[in-house]
């Protein structure tokens, strides 16, 4: 097997794990949406998002990866907001 094949096996394994973590995260997002519905709160909490990003960048602790992580994590946050909006609109039960 080549180094490329080895790398792809590792990536495929990580992708499977990320799918499970994504599903777990979205279950928590459902809980957040429910709370926001009950308390008439907006979906976007920019202060909270800024704190999460700041905390996670510190955990990342790799300047070379920081801009790529920000791209990745901002997409995660955008997906979470869209999911909350769909739940709140009643598009998702």
N, C-alpha and C positions, 0 to 999 in steps of 0.2 A: 504494500500500500504506500502511496506517496504522502508527502507532508500535506498536500492539498486535501487528499482524501481524509487524512487524520483530522485536519482542521474542520472539515465539513461534518464529520461525525460528532465532534465536540459541539459545533454550532447547532446541529440538529437536536442534540440532547438539551442544550441550553434553551432552545426555542420551545421544546416541550415543557420545560420547567416554567418558562416565562408565561406560557399559556395558562397554566394552572394558577400562577401568581396573579395574572391579569384577571382571571375569573374571580379569585378571592378578593382582589381589590374592588372589582365592580360590585360584588355583594356588599362590601362596606359602603360603596358609593350609593347603593340603594338605601342603606340606612341613613346616610346623610340627607338624601333627597326627601325621605320620609320625615325626618326632623325639620327640614326646611319648609316642607308643606305645612306641618303642624304649627310652626312658629312664624309662618309668613315671611320667610327670609329669602333674599335673592340667591340665585345659583352662584354667581361670582363673588368670591371673598378674596379679593386681590391681596389683602394683607396676609391672610393665611397662606396663599400660594407663594408669596415672597418668602415667608418664613420656612416653608417646606423646602423650597429651592435652596435657600441659604444653608439650611441644615444638611441637606443631601450633598451639596457641593463639598462641604467639610468632610462628610463621610467618604466621598469619592477620593479626595486627597490625591488627585492626579491632574496637574495643570494641562498636560497634553490631551487629556480626554474631556476636559471641562466643557468646551464648546459643543462637543458631540453629545455629551450627556444632556446639556441644556436643550438641544434640539429634540432629543429623545423624550426627555421628561416633560417639556412643554407640550408635546403631542399627547402624552399620557394625561396631562391635566386638561387639555382641550377635549379629549375623548370623555373624560369623566364629567366635564361640564355638559357636554352634549347629551350624555346618558341621563344626567339629572334633569335636564330640560325636557327630554322625551318622557321621563317618568312623571314629572310635574304636569305636563300637558295631557297626560293620560295615554300617550302613544304606546307605552310599555306598561304591562300589568305585572 
